Structure formats: C-alpha cells, structure tokens
Amino acid sequence: MCNSLEQKEKIKEKAVEKALNGSYKEALQDFNALIRRFPKDANLYANRGTIRHALGKIQDAIEDLNLAIHLDPNYVDAYCNRGNLWQSAHDNELASKDYSTAIQMEPNYYLPHLCLGMLQADSGNFSCALEHLSKAVELNPSCANAHAYRGLVRKNFCDYQEAYADLSKAIELSPCGSYYANRATVCVLDPSISNAKALSDLQQADFFFRKEGDLLQSLAVLDIINRLFPETSNLRHN
C-alpha cells in the first residue's frame, strides 16, 4: 500500500478528508490498511478511534484510544478524545479523569479545560465549569464553544449581562442556531434587554437551524416565537 512515511501521510490526509466529508466507512478502510503497515503509530489509532466514534462503534473506538495512549503515554489529544468517548458511554467519572490527566500533562492547552468545563456544566457543577471554561477562553480566545458554554453557565448564575456578552462573542466567532437560541433565552430572562432583541435572536436561530438542516430545532424555535410573540404569526403567514 505504501512504502514510505511520505506516502503514509498522503494516504492519511486523504482518509481524514473522506471522514470530514462523511465517507466514514471508506476512511475506516484506509486507516485499517495504514495500521497494518504501521502498527506502532499512535496517531493512526487515535484517528481510527475518531472515525469509529462517528460510526457509533464506541467500544471499538475506546480500544483504539487505549492503544494510542499505550503507544504514546504523553498523547494529550488522545486523552481528550477518550474522555469524549467515555461521555458517549455515559461514564462521566472516567471522562473527567482523562480530561484532568490531560490538564496535568499540559496545563496551558485549552482543549482539556474546555472538555472538562463542558462536562462539569452538563453535570450541573457550575462553579467548576466556570473555572475551566474561563481558562479555556483565556488560552484560546477564538474558541466559540468556550464562550458559548461559559455564557450558559453564567446564565445559570443569573449573571445575564456577562452571559449575553459571552454568547455574543460566540456568535461573532461562529454564528449558528444554538448560539442565537441560547442568547434569546438570556434576552427573555433579563428584563433590561428588550423583547425585540429576543425576537430577533429567535428569528436568526430559525434561519440558521434551517440552513443547518435541523428542521426539528427550527420548528421548536417557531413554537417559542408563537408563544412569546403571537402578534408575529400573521406577519409570517402573509
């Protein structure tokens, strides 16, 4: 298949491109072949684990990340990826352990702070989440997810102005339906923010959900608009 490191990298790049385009089975075949040729390459196992995760093969993906970490115990991204897999397997304790290990190994890398912060936020541990998400923002101010999740945590602390600022930054960096929908929630909760802004954000959320092909979320947003702003119903139907 390939007889040099240069060829290996070219085939790996094409396999990653296939995965990014949604051709997971073809990408998996390529990585299987590469691993047979280079069985001690930790990165190949980590990439194959990501593809198996996308295919819903959680346990197989975990085994790949175990092998990647066995081959390279200092592979920080592999700990983060395995943490994501543990979350998919509903084992938040092991996920938290992997993220914490990654932070200990590389404390100035934003990704494990982001992953642990998101996990803690989803678990309702908002103080711990805020600490790690703030660190992720500090280390990588261009990470939209870090701003968005921190905004949600600040919303739970009723710190609506800071939540609005975080979600606004997330939208600036990477506009999407969920960010607009979450900022709309903040607008509704904060009496100092006008209803017009909430409506505008909900309309933007609907636009982006449709653009993203998420019809269920779009319908959910339209239902919220109908309940909160019934006067707009006739305008949309005309």
VENCOR-V269479 format. One record per backbone hydrogen bond with DSSP energy under -0.5 kcal/mol. NH is the residue of the N-H (numbers start at 1). CO is the residue of the C=O. E is the energy in kcal/mol with one decimal. If there is no record, write none. Layout:
# VENCOR-V269479
nh-><NH NH>
co-><CO CO>
e-><E E>
This chain:
# VENCOR-V269479
nh-><8 9 10 11 12 13 14 15 16 17 18 19 20 21 22 23 24 27 28 29 30 31 32 33 34 35 36 37 38 41 42 44 45 46 47 48 49 50 51 52 53 54 55 56 57 58 61 62 63 64 65 66 67 68 69 70 71 72 75 76 79 80 81 82 83 84 85 86 87 88 89 90 91 92 95 96 97 98 99 100 101 102 103 104 105 106 109 110 113 114 115 116 117 118 119 120 121 122 123 124 125 126 129 130 131 132 133 134 135 136 137 138 139 140 143 144 147 148 149 150 151 152 153 154 155 156 157 158 159 160 163 164 165 166 167 168 169 170 171 172 173 174 175 180 181 182 183 184 185 186 187 188 189 190 191 193 197 198 199 200 201 202 203 204 205 206 207 208 209 210 211 212 213 214 215 218 219 220 221 222 223 224 225 226 227 228 229 232 233 236 237 238>
co-><4 5 6 7 8 9 10 11 12 13 14 15 16 17 19 18 22 23 24 25 26 27 28 29 30 31 32 33 34 38 40 41 41 42 43 44 45 46 47 48 49 50 51 53 52 56 57 58 59 60 61 62 63 64 65 66 67 68 72 74 75 76 77 78 79 80 81 82 83 84 85 87 86 90 91 92 93 94 95 96 97 98 99 100 101 102 106 108 109 110 111 112 113 114 115 116 117 118 119 121 120 124 125 126 127 128 129 130 131 132 133 134 135 136 140 142 143 144 145 146 147 148 149 150 151 152 153 155 154 158 159 160 161 162 163 164 165 166 167 168 169 170 171 176 177 178 179 180 181 182 183 184 185 186 189 190 194 194 195 196 197 198 199 200 201 202 203 204 205 206 207 208 210 209 213 214 215 216 217 218 219 220 221 222 223 224 225 229 230 232 233 234>
e-><-2.2 -2.3 -1.9 -2.5 -2.5 -2.5 -2.0 -2.2 -2.7 -2.1 -2.2 -2.1 -2.5 -1.5 -1.7 -2.8 -1.7 -2.1 -2.8 -2.0 -1.9 -2.3 -2.5 -2.0 -2.3 -2.6 -1.8 -1.5 -2.9 -1.5 -0.9 -0.6 -1.2 -2.2 -2.5 -2.5 -2.5 -1.8 -1.9 -2.7 -2.2 -1.9 -1.5 -1.7 -2.9 -1.5 -2.3 -2.6 -2.2 -1.9 -2.3 -2.5 -2.1 -2.4 -2.4 -2.2 -2.5 -1.9 -1.9 -1.5 -1.3 -1.8 -2.8 -2.6 -2.2 -2.0 -1.8 -2.6 -2.0 -2.0 -1.8 -1.7 -3.1 -0.5 -1.9 -2.8 -1.9 -2.2 -2.4 -2.5 -2.2 -2.2 -2.1 -2.3 -2.1 -2.4 -1.6 -0.5 -0.7 -2.4 -2.9 -2.6 -2.6 -2.7 -2.3 -2.7 -2.2 -2.5 -1.4 -1.3 -2.7 -1.5 -2.3 -2.7 -1.8 -2.0 -2.9 -2.3 -1.6 -2.3 -2.3 -2.3 -2.4 -2.2 -2.0 -1.0 -1.5 -2.7 -2.8 -2.1 -2.3 -1.8 -2.2 -2.7 -2.0 -1.7 -1.1 -1.8 -2.8 -1.4 -2.3 -2.8 -2.1 -2.4 -2.5 -2.3 -2.0 -2.2 -2.3 -2.2 -2.2 -2.8 -0.5 -1.8 -2.5 -2.4 -2.2 -2.3 -1.6 -1.7 -2.3 -2.2 -2.1 -2.2 -0.7 -1.8 -0.7 -1.3 -2.7 -2.4 -2.5 -2.3 -2.4 -2.2 -2.7 -2.4 -2.2 -2.6 -2.8 -2.2 -2.2 -2.6 -1.2 -2.9 -1.1 -1.9 -2.7 -2.0 -2.4 -2.3 -2.0 -1.8 -2.5 -2.4 -1.8 -2.9 -3.0 -2.1 -1.5 -1.8 -1.6 -1.2>
